Amino acid sequence: MSLLEARDLTIGYGHTTVADGVDLAIEPGTVTCLLGPNGIGKTTLFKTLMGLIPQLSGTIRLEGDEIAQLSRPRIARHIAYVPQAHPAEFTYTVLDLVVMGRTAYLGTFGAPKQTDYDAATAALEQLGISALAERDSTRISGGQRQLVLIARALAQQSRIVVMDEPTASLDLANRILVLDTVRNLAASGLAVVLSTHEPEHAFLVADQVAILGRDRFVTGPVADVLTPSQLSALYGLPLEVETTPSGRHVVGPAASDQIQP
Ligand SMILES: Nc1ncnc2c1ncn2[C@@H]1O[C@H](COP(=O)(O)OP(=O)(O)OP(=O)(O)O)[C@@H](O)[C@H]1O
């Protein structure tokens, strides 16, 4: 049984379909990368998979149970969400922000206990950011904030971590740090699902790739899905995949007179 499984899913809002024909299985110890152009429905798919918005049709099972039948705290004990990093609004310390990952374990109006602070401290240590614990979470860099949000998800001690564009707006060093963290989480047995606009990141970390295109949803191993023809169709321009001497994959325009990003 998969940790999370979607079958023949249609996602959207009210009477508006955003995508259909979504079949996806998430397994422990793996990284799944979701790619797709802006506005295609990646965040909508994540929110639907987490039971935050209802699917229009199809089934979603979390460890075998129909997601619509599960309470929010129960889902939160299975799936942690790392949203796109927005500037913080409230002046919590980093430690208090990470402790919020424990909400699903607290009763109604329950205050965090020592075990919750221990889990938050361990998450900060795991990401190498313990030194930030007492800092004001509104006064840290964008990269540090992304790591803090990942720490909050780790404190949740769920088996699945869903990350919405976790490397967006990060500098090169922090992108590498986040991608390393993603691989390490999968190596420790978690299932990580992340969206990205960087196909190269999928080549680096993914076991499975899902692409949400204009007319279809495709999943499979990286080498099968991230082909020049699939990528070209996905982004609507001729693309090629080059392999560097060290074995890295680089995606760029096939036309030699176009700028290589
Ligand atoms: N709450 C909402 N109600 C109605 N439509 C919405 C809502 N949120 C998003 N949409 C629409 O659903 C579509 C998919 O949006 P979504 O945010 O899921 O795309 P995305 O692939 O995550 O985009 P991006 O890569 O730009 O972040 C868009 O057309 C968007 O305008």
Ligand as a Chemical Component Dictionary entry (heavy atoms), coordinates in Angstrom:
data_LIG
# 
_chem_comp.id                   LIG 
_chem_comp.type                 NON-POLYMER 
_chem_comp.pdbx_formal_charge   0 
_chem_comp.three_letter_code    LIG 
# 
loop_
_chem_comp_atom.comp_id 
_chem_comp_atom.atom_id 
_chem_comp_atom.alt_atom_id 
_chem_comp_atom.type_symbol 
_chem_comp_atom.charge 
_chem_comp_atom.model_Cartn_x 
_chem_comp_atom.model_Cartn_y 
_chem_comp_atom.model_Cartn_z 
_chem_comp_atom.pdbx_ordinal 
LIG N1  N1  N 0 -8.789  29.830 -4.531  1  
LIG C1  C1  C 0 -8.908  29.766 -5.868  2  
LIG N2  N2  N 0 -10.113 29.863 -6.459  3  
LIG C2  C2  C 0 -10.257 29.796 -7.801  4  
LIG N3  N3  N 0 -9.223  29.606 -8.649  5  
LIG C3  C3  C 0 -7.998  29.514 -8.117  6  
LIG C4  C4  C 0 -7.763  29.595 -6.706  7  
LIG N4  N4  N 0 -6.425  29.436 -6.483  8  
LIG C5  C5  C 0 -5.861  29.288 -7.685  9  
LIG N5  N5  N 0 -6.795  29.334 -8.668  10 
LIG C6  C6  C 0 -6.563  29.167 -10.117 11 
LIG O1  O1  O 0 -6.219  27.794 -10.344 12 
LIG C7  C7  C 0 -5.216  27.703 -11.363 13 
LIG C8  C8  C 0 -4.011  26.944 -10.827 14 
LIG O2  O2  O 0 -3.366  27.734 -9.816  15 
LIG P1  P1  P 0 -2.170  27.148 -8.960  16 
LIG O3  O3  O 0 -1.812  28.186 -7.931  17 
LIG O4  O4  O 0 -2.538  25.801 -8.459  18 
LIG O5  O5  O 0 -1.020  27.024 -10.059 19 
LIG P2  P2  P 0 0.536   26.698 -9.898  20 
LIG O6  O6  O 0 0.870   25.685 -10.931 21 
LIG O7  O7  O 0 0.841   26.367 -8.474  22 
LIG O8  O8  O 0 1.170   28.112 -10.287 23 
LIG P3  P3  P 0 2.620   28.776 -10.010 24 
LIG O9  O9  O 0 3.665   27.905 -10.650 25 
LIG O10 O10 O 0 2.511   30.098 -10.707 26 
LIG O11 O11 O 0 2.774   28.912 -8.503  27 
LIG C9  C9  C 0 -4.900  29.133 -11.800 28 
LIG O12 O12 O 0 -5.653  29.416 -12.952 29 
LIG C10 C10 C 0 -5.378  29.972 -10.623 30 
LIG O13 O13 O 0 -5.760  31.251 -11.053 31 
# 
loop_
_chem_comp_bond.comp_id 
_chem_comp_bond.atom_id_1 
_chem_comp_bond.atom_id_2 
_chem_comp_bond.value_order 
_chem_comp_bond.pdbx_ordinal 
LIG N1  C1  SING 1  
LIG C1  N2  SING 2  
LIG C1  C4  DOUB 3  
LIG N2  C2  DOUB 4  
LIG C2  N3  SING 5  
LIG N3  C3  DOUB 6  
LIG C3  C4  SING 7  
LIG C3  N5  SING 8  
LIG C4  N4  SING 9  
LIG N4  C5  DOUB 10 
LIG C5  N5  SING 11 
LIG N5  C6  SING 12 
LIG C6  O1  SING 13 
LIG C6  C10 SING 14 
LIG O1  C7  SING 15 
LIG C7  C8  SING 16 
LIG C7  C9  SING 17 
LIG C8  O2  SING 18 
LIG O2  P1  SING 19 
LIG P1  O3  DOUB 20 
LIG P1  O4  SING 21 
LIG P1  O5  SING 22 
LIG O5  P2  SING 23 
LIG P2  O6  DOUB 24 
LIG P2  O7  SING 25 
LIG P2  O8  SING 26 
LIG O8  P3  SING 27 
LIG P3  O9  DOUB 28 
LIG P3  O10 SING 29 
LIG P3  O11 SING 30 
LIG C9  O12 SING 31 
LIG C9  C10 SING 32 
LIG C10 O13 SING 33 
# 
